[in-house]
Amino acid sequence: MKKYVLTLAACLLASFSSFAIGEIGTQKLGYINSQELLSVMPEMAKADTDLKAFAKQYQDQLEAMGKEFEKKGSDYQAGEKTMSDAVKMVKQKELQDLESRIRDYQQSAQDKIAKKKEELYKPILDKADKAIREVAKEKGYSYIFDASSGMLLFANDGDNVLPLVKAKLGIK
């Protein structure tokens, strides 16, 4: 009886495996390198330029704050020997406060730049995603993999949908 149940289970497993393989075999698979697609979209160049200009404002301010810190540090070191202990403590506190403000400003700037990047890139990513989905539906693809993520082990050149998506977006 035990052998009969094991044989039946093995047969069911084998037929299920054949069915699953048959189903996968009928699926149309494609791939795209999303990084390559994004690099040829004209909107990306503008977004990159806008982001660099936005970040430069913060970089300039940080450089000015850094120069102020260096000057105050140099002034402190130059006059340290002639300062009273009370003046030294006040000057050290000023330097510590300025250093803290610089760190806070730098963190705030990084957060604002990241938010701006997301704001600038989201419409572009949405546009690319929409074009990929439209090509997939129009051409009957069941799955399209992103070759730039490193998750693709093998791809037939005939299934690269990048040219189709670029055409959909009007990019040569």
For each residue, the residues with C-beta under 8 A, 3 or more apart:
1: 4 5
2: 5 6
3: 6 7
4: 1 7 8
5: 1 2 8 9
6: 2 3 9 10
7: 3 4 10 11
8: 4 5 11 12
9: 5 6 12 13
10: 6 7 13 14
11: 7 8 14 15
12: 8 9 15 16
13: 9 10 16 17
14: 10 11 17 18
15: 11 12 18 19
16: 12 13 19 20
17: 13 14 20 21
18: 14 15 21 22
19: 15 16 22 23
20: 16 17 23 24
21: 17 18 24 25
22: 18 19 25 26
23: 19 20 26 27
24: 20 21 27
25: 21 22
26: 22 23
27: 23 24 142 143
28: 139 140 141 142 143 159
29: 141 142 143 144 145 159
30: 136 139 141 143 144 145 159 160 161
31: 144 145 146 147 152 155 159 160 161
32: 36 37 132 144 145 146 147 160 161 162 165
33: 36 37 146 147 148 160 162
34: 37 38 128 146 148 149
35: 38 39 148
36: 32 33 39 40 148 162
37: 32 33 34 40 41 128 162 165 166
38: 34 35 41 44 124 125 128
39: 35 36 44
40: 36 37 166 171
41: 37 38 44 124 127 128 169 171
42: 45 46 171
43: 46 47 123 124 127
44: 38 39 41 47 48 121 124
45: 42 48 49
46: 42 43 49 50
47: 43 44 50 51 120 121 124
48: 44 45 51 52
49: 45 46 52 53
50: 46 47 53 54 120
51: 47 48 54 55 113 116 117 120
52: 48 49 55 56
53: 49 50 56 57
54: 50 51 57 58 113 116
55: 51 52 58 59 109 113 116
56: 52 53 59 60
57: 53 54 60 61
58: 54 55 61 62 105 109 112 113
59: 55 56 62 63 109
60: 56 57 63 64
61: 57 58 64 65 105 109
62: 58 59 65 66 102 105 106 109
63: 59 60 66 67
64: 60 61 67 68
65: 61 62 68 69 98 101 102 105
66: 62 63 69 70 102
67: 63 64 70 71
68: 64 65 71 72 98
69: 65 66 72 73 95 98 99 102
70: 66 67 73 74
71: 67 68 74 75
72: 68 69 75 76 91 94 95 98
73: 69 70 76 77 95
74: 70 71 77 78
75: 71 72 78 79
76: 72 73 79 80 91 92 95
77: 73 74 80
78: 74 75
79: 75 76 82 83
80: 76 77 83 88
81:
82: 79
83: 79 80 87 88 91
84: 87 88
85: 88 89
86: 89 90
87: 83 84 90 91
88: 80 83 84 85 91 92
89: 85 86 92 93
90: 86 87 93 94
91: 72 76 83 87 88 94 95
92: 76 88 89 95 96
93: 89 90 96 97
94: 72 90 91 97 98
95: 69 72 73 76 91 92 98 99
96: 92 93 99 100
97: 93 94 100 101
98: 65 68 69 72 94 95 101 102
99: 69 95 96 102 103
100: 96 97 103 104
101: 65 97 98 104 105
102: 62 65 66 69 98 99 105 106
103: 99 100 106 107
104: 100 101 107 108
105: 58 61 62 65 101 102 108 109
106: 62 102 103 109 110
107: 103 104 110 111
108: 104 105 111 112
109: 55 58 59 61 62 105 106 112 113
110: 106 107 113 114
111: 107 108 114 115
112: 58 108 109 115 116
113: 51 54 55 58 109 110 116 117
114: 110 111 117 118
115: 111 112 118 119
116: 51 54 55 112 113 119 120
117: 51 113 114 120 121
118: 114 115 121 122
119: 115 116 122
120: 47 50 51 116 117 123 124
121: 44 47 117 118 124 125
122: 118 119 125 126
123: 43 120 126 127
124: 38 41 43 44 47 120 121 127 128
125: 38 121 122 128 129
126: 122 123 129 130
127: 41 43 123 124 130 131 169
128: 34 37 38 41 124 125 131 132 165 169
129: 125 126 132 133
130: 126 127 133 134
131: 127 128 134 135 165 168 169
132: 32 128 129 135 136 144 161 165
133: 129 130 136 137
134: 130 131 137 138 168
135: 131 132 138 139 141 144 161 164 165 168
136: 30 132 133 139 141 144 161
137: 133 134 140 141
138: 134 135
139: 28 30 135 136 161 164
140: 28 137
141: 28 29 30 135 136 137 144 161
142: 27 28 29
143: 27 28 29 30
144: 29 30 31 32 132 135 136 141 161
145: 29 30 31 32 149 151 152 155
146: 31 32 33 34 149 151 152
147: 31 32 33 152 155 160
148: 33 34 35 36
149: 34 145 146 152
150:
151: 145 146
152: 31 145 146 147 149 155
153:
154:
155: 31 145 147 152 159 160
156: 159
157: 160
158:
159: 28 29 30 31 155 156
160: 30 31 32 33 147 155 157 163
161: 30 31 32 132 135 136 139 141 144 164 165
162: 32 33 36 37 165 166
163: 160 166 167
164: 135 139 161 167 168
165: 32 37 128 131 132 135 161 162 168 169
166: 37 40 162 163 169 171 172
167: 163 164 170 171
168: 131 134 135 164 165
169: 41 127 128 131 165 166
170: 167
171: 40 41 42 166 167
172: 166
